[in-house]
Structures are given as structure tokens and as C-alpha cells.
């Protein structure tokens, strides 16, 4: 691109051919190393694309594909080339009809390498070769009879020099030219003097190499077109979470494990859990906390905090109401919505629709508080998380036509704080 390569292509097909070359180069590039010999071999088998702007005045096709069609002029090249020889098959067979009874079946397997030739196999192979020769003659007939006005047959044969005179060599036995050699040989004989003169006039070293086409010296890379103007799209963002600088890593990990187990309790059904089952989870809680990075010196206290949080939920009427099994209830519920032209992704700890048709959004908080001032602490937590819960509520309100209420639940403190309920539901108690 920097050298102006596309300017050298006259058509779109030229660009596609260049792309095919670079695709091959990229395919064979292994860590900046290229096998040049193999690369050149692969280029020999790399075919150009058909011209997308060409009309149907010229069509290139196989003889088989041309069967049944007619053209004003037909050109058949490469008649002197050897046809692909049939590979030796594992087994050959031939049915020979008889006047009476079932036909005879000749069957012969290929002989082992180095072993003597099987006469039956060689006989059947000779018949297959004769069939191929007849098929080649039929193909030549098909090709020649496609022309309505002009037929051009192009072929070649080798020369032998005897006593300083060129002599024709018969074409390869498997070539199409061999099928018509009795007719074509006189035309080749008439061309012998011309071939001899051309051979004497132009020596290989005197041939003019193909000229390299270059861009004019003052050519400059054109300026790129202006970028299309795309409509403004809302940016996807995740709402900024509340700062947890005040809380240690251990308390954060306790919250992670509590959230996982509360989800498990809700999925199993709260009646399937009791204090004994919670106590039986102590070992699993210890492993989970350790994997999250809780120091060994703090593991025992962290496991105790998890047990207290879960026991507090089971003993609390509101906790059991939150985890009760209801249609459409979900835990760790991921949701995406647009708020003020911005795409927002949130994850809700617990959501459900109660018996009165109200959508509840509940966020668990495993905060702990020692001493007096518990009510003030809970009120302060509500203000800290007000923006986050309001965002959840707005997303659900845009999806459903029902009242939406949001609240914080504190398992360790048996605390509950509703955040900005709808006015119509403000005086309603649970």
C-alpha cells in the first residue's frame, strides 16, 4: 500500500490476484521464516481470479463442461501434452458377455512389487489403456464439434536432429495430438523449415527479457478518502461501584462466600437448610476463603462470620421472605440496559416479584457493626448505596410495567433499609 501497489492494478480482479499472492505469503510465513523453494512451487499452482468485469465473449472451460454447447470460435490448446496416466488399481475386472448363460468375469489383483507380472492383470490393464485411448478420441471429437465457424487446434511435438536435419518425433502416446497425428503430421512437416530458421535466428541468450512496468517518476500516493461519519452510539460502561477502602480484604471475601451460599439456599429452597447443614459447610467455607486469599490467621474468624450470616438469615423472618421460592426469582442476576443514553451492565444479588405484584431488588451487605449507633450506621449505608440501587430500579422499571422497589439487607446485623420506594408503595409494610 505504501509503495502504491494498488495503482498498478487496472481492475478489481488485479487487486484480488494480488491479495491471493499475499494470502499465500501469510500462510507460509512461520515466525518470519519462508521456505523459498516451496513458496515458488506453490506459486506455480496459484491461479488468478476470473475477470469480474469481463463479458461472456470468451469462456474458458474443460472439454467435459463444453459438451452440448456451441461457440462461434473454439480454441483447443495443449494437444501435445501428455494426459494424466491412470494409476495402477488394486484390482481390475471385466465382464465378457456370452451368447448363453451368465457373462464371464475376469478378475485379477495387482501383483506384489518385485514379483512376476500377472498375465491376467496385464491383459485387463491393456484393455483399460485401450479404453482410455478411445475416450481421448471421443473427447477430441467433442471439442472439435463445438465450433460453428472457426476451430483452432494448438499442439506441439519434439524434434530430433539427424545429420543436421530436424526430424519430427511422434507426440506422446497419451496426448490428444496422437489421436489425430495421421492428419496433423503433414502440417507439422510443412512447419519444419520455419522452425529451423527460427532456431538459428534467435539464440536463447539474445532474447529480450520482459520489461518491468513502472509508475511515472512523479507519481504520489493519493490521499485517503474521508472517513464515513457514523451515528453516535451510547458508550457501554459499568457503573462505578461504591468504594470499599474502609473494608479489609477478608471482609470482602466473606461477602463473596456469603453471596454464593445465599444463592445456593435460594436454589435449593430455604426449607432444605437448617443450622446443622450450615455447620456442615464449615470445611467448604474454609477452603473457599483460603482460595480467595484469606490469611491462615484469619480463617477461623472468617468461617465463623459466614456461619453467623447464614444462621441470621434462616432465623430472620425477613431473610426467609427474601429467599422464598417464587416464580421468576433469580440470584446474581445480570442485566443490561440504557440509562441516559449510556449502556449500563449491572448484577443484582436477589430479585423477585412478591404476592402483591411488586418487583423487589435486594442487595446483600455483609457489613458488621460493633457498639451503639446501629440505626445511624444502617442509614449511612443506605445513602452510600442509594445511587447504585436507584440505577438497578430504573433499569427494571424500563423493562416491566409494575412497581419496583429496592432495598439493602444486612445478614450479620438483621438490618433492612429500603431505598426510595415508589410513592404509591411508600406506606406499605411487608
N, C-alpha and C positions, 0 to 999 in steps of 0.2 A: 504494500500500500504506500509506504513512504517513497519508494522509487517510482511510483506512478504506474505500476503494473496493469491496473485495470484500463488505463488509457491505450494499452496495446491490444486490447480485445475489441474487435469490431462489432461483435454481437453478444447477446446474453449467453449464447452457447459457449463462446470463448471463455467467459468468466467461469462457467460451470466446469469446463475442461481443466482450467487452472485449479479450481477447487478440488477436483478429483486427484490431481497431482499432489497437492498439499495434504489432502486427507491420507494418501498413501504414505507420504513422508512422515506424518504424525504417527501413523500406525506402526511404522517400522522403527521409529526412534525409541531407543531403550537407554534412558539416562544420558542422553546426549551422544550416544554411540550409534553409528549407522553402518550396516553391512553393505558396502557399495556394490559388491558383485550381485548380491541377492536383490538389492534395490533396482539395479539396472535390468535384472531378469524380470522382476515384477512389472517394470515399466513396459517391457515388451508385450505384456498381456493386458496392459491398461488401455481400454477402448474409450474413444471420445464419445461425447453425447450427441444425439441427433440434433440437427439444427432446428430449434423451436420455431424459427420464422420461415423455414423453407416450405414451399408448396409441394404438391404431390406430383410434380412433373418428373421427379427422379425418385425411384424407390429401390432400396437395397434389401434383398430377401434371398432366402435359400431356394433351391430348386423345388424342394418339397412344398414350401409355402406358396410358390408361384403356380402350382398345379391348379388348372381350371380357370386361370386368368389370362388376359391378353393385353399386350402393350404395343404401341407404335414401333418402338425400337427396343431390342433386347441385347444386352452385352453380357457375355458369359466369360469371365476371366479365369485364369489359373487352370486351364485344361491340362497343362503338362504336370501339374503337381500330383504327387503320389496320394492315393486315397488311403485313409487310415486302415491299416491291416487289422483283420479280425483276430482277437486274442484266442489262444487255444482254450477251448472249453473243457470242462471236467469230463463231460460225456457227450457223445454225438449219437444221433439215431436217425433212422429213415424208414418210413413206411413204403413198402413196394406193393402196389395193388396186384391182385391175381384175378384171373377170369372167374374162378370159382373159389368159394371159401373166404375166410378172413385174410386180410393182407399180411404179407411178411413184415417183420420188424427186425431191422438191423440195428444192433446196439453195441457200442464199444466205448470203454472208458479210456481216458488219456493214459499213456504209458508213463512209467516212472522215469525220472531223469537218469540218463545213462543206460537205460535198458533198451533192448531192441525195439524197433518200431512195430507197432501193432498194425498188421496189414488191413484189418477191417477199419480201424480208426483212420488210417491214412487214406483209405478209399472214401470214407464218408467226408473227410476233410477236403479231398479233391472235389467232391460233388458240391460242398458248401462254397468252395472257391469259384466253381463254375457258376453257381447261382449268383454270387456277388458280381461277377463279370456281366452277366445278363442284366442284373439290376442296374449296374452302372450304365449300360447301353440304354436301358429304359429311361433313366434319369436324363441322359443326354438328349434323347428324343423329346422328353417333356420340355426341357429348356429351350430347344430349338423351335418347337412349335408354339411357343408363347408369343412370337413376333408376328405382327401384322404387316409391317413394311420393311424393317431393317433387322438383320441379325448379324452381330459381331461376335465371332468366336476367337478368343485370345489364348494362345498356348505357347509353349516353348519346348525345346529339346536340346540336348547337349551335342557337342561337336567332338569329333576325333580328327587328329591331323595325321594323314598318311601320305608320305612322300611329298610333304609340303602342301598338301591339298586338304581342305576341310571336308570331312565326311559326316553325314548325319548319323546320330545314334537314335535308335528307336526309343520312343518315350517309355516311361516306366509302365510295367505291365498292369498296374492297378490304376493308372490315370485315365481320365475321360478321353484325352487325346489319343490314347492307344486304341480306343473303340472305333475311332474314325481315321486311323492312320493311313489306311489304304486310299482315302480321298484327300487327306491333308498333306501327305508326303510330297506330292508334286509342287504344292505351293511353297513348302519349305525348301525344296530343291531350287526353285526359282529365286529364293531369297539368299542363297549361299554367296553369290558374288558380292552382294551388298554387305553381308555380314563380314566377309573377309576384308573389304575395303574399310569398313568402319573400324575393324580391329587394328588395321595398320595405321589409320589416320590418327586415332586418339589413344595415346598411351595413358595408363592409369595415373601416372604422376602429373600428367598435363591437364587433368580435369579441373575445372573451375569449382572451387568449393561454394557451397550455398552462402549467399550474402546474408549478413546479420542485419535485421531491420532495427533501426534505432529511432527514438523520438528526436524531434528537432532540438537543436542545442539550447534554444531559449525557452523550452517548454517548462512550465511551472505547475506544480500540483494545485489543482483548483481548490478554492475554499469550500469547506463542507457546507451542506445546506443547513438552514436554521432548524433548530430542534423544535418538534411539534409541541404545542402548548397543551398539556394535559389538564383536565379539570382538577381542581383542588380536592384532595381526598383527606378524610379525617385521619389524624395520626393515631396509631394504636399505642396505647400506654397502659401500664398497670398502676393503679392508684398508689400513691406514696403511703406506705404503712406508717403506723404510729411508732415513734422511737421507743426502743427498749433498752436504752443506755442505762436506765435505772436498774434493770433486772440482770442478774448474772446468767451465765450460760446454762448453769444447772437448772435454774427455774424455767428457762426456755425449753430445755429438753424434757423436763417434767410435763410441761404443757403439751409437747408433741406426743408423748406416750399417752397422756390422758385423753387427748383428742382421738387417737387410734382406738383406744379401748371403749370410749363412749360410742364410737361408730359401730364397734363390734356388738355392744349391748343393744343398740337400736336395731341392728340387723337380726340378731338372734331373738329379740323380744325381751323386754325388761323382766318378765316373769321367769325367764330361764336363768337369771343371775341372782345370787344371794351373797352374803358375807363369806361363806365358805368357798364359793367359786372365786371370788375376788382374792382371797388369801392364797388360793392355789395358783394364782397368776404371778405371785411374787418373784419366782425364779425367772419367768419370761420377762417380767418388767426389768429385773436387774440386768439381764442380757441386753435388752433393748437400750436401756440407759447407758450401759457401758459402751455399746457400739456407737452411740451418739456422741461420746466423748466425755461423759461424766467421770470425774476423778474417782479413784477407788475409795478415797477417804470420805466422799460424799454420797456414795452409792446407797448405803443403808438408809440414810435420812431421805434420799430421793425416792426410794421404793416406798418408804412409809408415807410420804406425801401423796404419791399416786394412789395408794390404798385408801387414804383418808378422803381424797377427792371422789373416788368411785363409790365408797361407802356413803359419803354425804349425799350423792345423787340418789342412791337407792333408798335412803332414809327420808329424803325430802319429797313432799307431795308434788311440788312444782317440778322437780327433777324428773320424777316418774311421768308427769304430764308431758314434759318436753320430749322424752324418749319413747312415748307410747307409739304403738304401731298404727299408722294411719295411711289411707290411700294417697299416693303422691308424695309421701315424706321422703327426704333424702338427707344424707350426711356428706360433708366435704363436697358440696355441690358446686361445680364450676359453671360460670355463666359469663356471657359476653354481651355487651350492649353499647349503645351510643348515648353519651351524655354530653350535652353542649358541644356537639359536632366532633367529639373525640371518642374513639373506640376504647372501651374500658373492659378489662377482664378481672373478675372477682371470684372468690371461692368462699362459700358460705358453710359455716360449721354444721348448722342444722336448720332445716326449713320444713314446714308442713302447713296444712290447712286444717283449722280446728272445726269443731261441730257447728260453729256459727258462720262458717264460710270465710273466716279471716285468714289471710296468709301471714304466717309468723316467720320472722328471720331471727335466729338466736345465735349469738356469738359467745363461745365459751371463753372465760378468762380464769386462769388458774392462779390469780394473784392471791397473796396471803397478807394478812394484816395483824399486827400484834398491838394489844392495848386498846385504849379508848379511841373515840372518833371514827368508828366504823362507818356510820352513815355518811359522814363527810368524805371519807375515802371513796365510798361507792359512788357518791355524787360526782366526785372529781374524775373518777374513771369514766363515768357516763359522758362528761364533757370532752374528755380526751378522745373518745371513740365516736363522738357524735357524727363527725364528717364521714367516717367510714361506714357506719350503719345507715346514714341517710343516703349514701351512694347505693348501697345494696337495695334499699327500699325503692329508690327511684327506678332502678333497672327492672325490678319485679313489677312495679306499678305500670311500666310501659308495656309489659307483656301480658298482664292479666287484668280483667275488669272485676276486681274485688278489693276490699280494704286490705292494706298491707301495713303490718306493724313490726317493729324491730326492737330487740332488747338484748341486754348483756346478762349472762348467767355466770355466777361465781361458785363453782362446786365446793371449794375449800371454805367459803365464807357463808354458804347458804344465802347468797345475795342475789338480788334481781333488780335490774334497772331498765325500764322501758325508755326508748329514745324516740322522742317526737311522734307519738301516735297520732293518727288522723283525728280531727276534731270530733267527728261523729262517734268515734270509739273511745274518746278520752276518759269518759266516766265509767266505762265497762270494766268490771273486775273478772278475773279468772276464777 
